Amino acid sequence: MRCHNRDVDAESRWKPGIAKLVWLNMSLEKAPHVTIIVVTFKALNDTLECLDSISKMTYSNLRVILVDQNSQDGTVEAVRGQFPRVDLIENLTNDGFTGGNNLGLRAAMEQPTAYVLLLNNDTIVEPGLLEKLLAPMETDMTVGIIGPTMLFYKEPNTICWAGSYVDWRGWAHIYGYGQLIGAIDMQPRETGYVAGCGMMIRRALLEEVGFFDNRFFIYYEEVDLCARARRAGWRVMYLPSAKMWHKISRVTELLGRDFALYHMQRNRLLYLWKDGNPRLLCCLWCIASGLRAAVSLCLKGERHQEVVLLRALRDSLSNRWGNTFFSYM
């Protein structure tokens, strides 16, 4: 059971001095075990660079699981050769961000791991990332999910994520996007959701609220998980001092604009049906805005994009989830 009444107050639990004392205390005993899960679909070079950055981490009590989603590009062989200590799960089908991470989470939970860090395979992490993320989580047992500052890989001082929330219409808003890291407030704070490309999750939270909803396949799945966590009483936090770098849009590059358009529209409605408030109004607005966007695409002569959008609406309304997009290809 979570302890909601701590010996320190809400402000002092976030002070750097207290975090350092907690970390020192923790390191004198046994540091908590962390499992890092990386899901990959193709992009071999990105995967190897990600694993190389993980290998340089200064935290030692960890396990790395790589879930390969049938890449068929030499990923499995290369990882076995260059990173033999990485545990490989070979998935014979690509069942999306949700399915791949859920496979990794099930494997992680078979061991007495205390935390799980989810990473996209197109990310790079700083060596001390785990120590930074663990300090506030070990200080405040009500923190269930935490995320670091995410910076653009090609612009290493420019922010691509520094906290975020989703409004009643299902639109995501990211704080600090495009700003230099020196321009943002460096105080830890609560956030609406943590981006799934770099998300630390407490084991107890997963045991209580479950894994990702496989219906999403990709996009909005982490927003839904964070919403479920908050309803269960967990805090979702952003830690500015922790950093990682993201290459961004690798999925769109691999699978095309249609893939992103379809899943964003379809999954927005699923998210609003599960987590919107007021649910019915949010969903009706989502359907109306989708139809309006389809009409706009038609008037612009972009008939192909219009068809993709209408298919997304049809599938969401007829309860077709998972990897249904690929049945059109």
C-alpha positions, 0 to 999 in steps of 0.5 A, a space after each residue: 500500500 502506498 504511504 501518502 503521509 510522509 515525514 517531510 512536507 510537499 515542498 521539502 521532499 523536492 529540495 536538492 539537498 534532501 534528494 541527495 541525502 536520500 540517494 546517499 542513504 539508499 546507495 549505502 544500502 542496496 540501490 533499487 533494481 531498475 529494468 530498462 525496456 527498449 522496443 525497436 522496429 528496424 532503425 538498427 543504427 539508432 538502436 545500437 547508439 541507444 544501447 551504447 548510451 545505456 552501457 555508459 550509465 553510472 548506475 549498476 543495479 539494472 537490467 536491459 530488455 530489448 524487444 525486437 518487433 520483427 525488424 528483420 534488419 540485423 538488429 537481433 544479431 547485432 545486439 547479440 554480438 555487441 551487447 551480449 548482456 542485453 536480454 532479447 525478446 524476439 516478437 514475431 509480429 509488430 504489435 506496436 508501442 503498446 504490445 512491445 512494451 507490454 511484452 517487456 513489462 511482463 518480463 520485467 515483472 517476473 523479477 523483483 525489479 522496483 522500477 521500469 524505465 521505458 526508452 524509445 530506441 531513437 533516444 540517447 541518455 545521460 550517464 547519471 539519468 537513473 540516479 537523478 530520476 530515482 532520487 525523488 521517487 525514493 524520497 516520495 513514495 506517491 510519485 508513480 511516474 517521472 520523466 526527464 527533460 527531452 532535448 532534440 538530438 540534432 539540437 542538443 540544448 533545445 527542448 522537445 519535451 519539458 512537461 505536458 498536458 492534454 486538454 478537453 478536446 484531446 489536443 496535447 500541449 508541450 511546455 518549453 517546446 523549441 526553447 533553450 534548456 536555460 530558459 525554463 524553470 528547473 524546479 521539479 513539478 507535476 505534469 499531465 503526462 510523461 512522454 512514453 519515449 522516456 518514462 520511469 514507472 514504479 512497479 507498485 503502480 503497474 501492479 495497481 493500474 496495469 500496463 498499456 491498453 493494447 487497443 491504442 497500438 501507438 500514440 495516446 497510450 502513455 497519456 491514458 496510463 498517466 490518467 489512470 495513475 492519477 485517478 488511482 492517487 499517484 503523482 506524475 512528475 517532470 524532473 528538469 535536471 535529468 536529461 535525454 535526447 530524442 531523434 523524433 519522428 522516426 516512426 513517421 519516417 519509417 511508416 509514413 504520414 498516413 500512419 501517424 494521421 490515422 492513429 492520432 485521430 483514431 486514438 484521440 477518440 479512444 482516449 477521450 472515451 476513457 479519460 475525457 471529462 465530460 466524456 460525451 461532450 469531448 467525444 462528440 467534439 472529436 468526431 465533429 472536428 474529424 469530419 470537419 478536417 476530412 471536408 477541409 482535406 477534400 476541398 484542398 484536393 487531398 483525397 488520399 488523406 481524407 480517406 485515411 482520416 475517415 477510416 480512422 473515424 470509422 474504425 474508432 466508432 466501430 471498435 476496431 483497434 490495435 494494428 487495423 491500419 495495416 489491413 489497408 496497406 
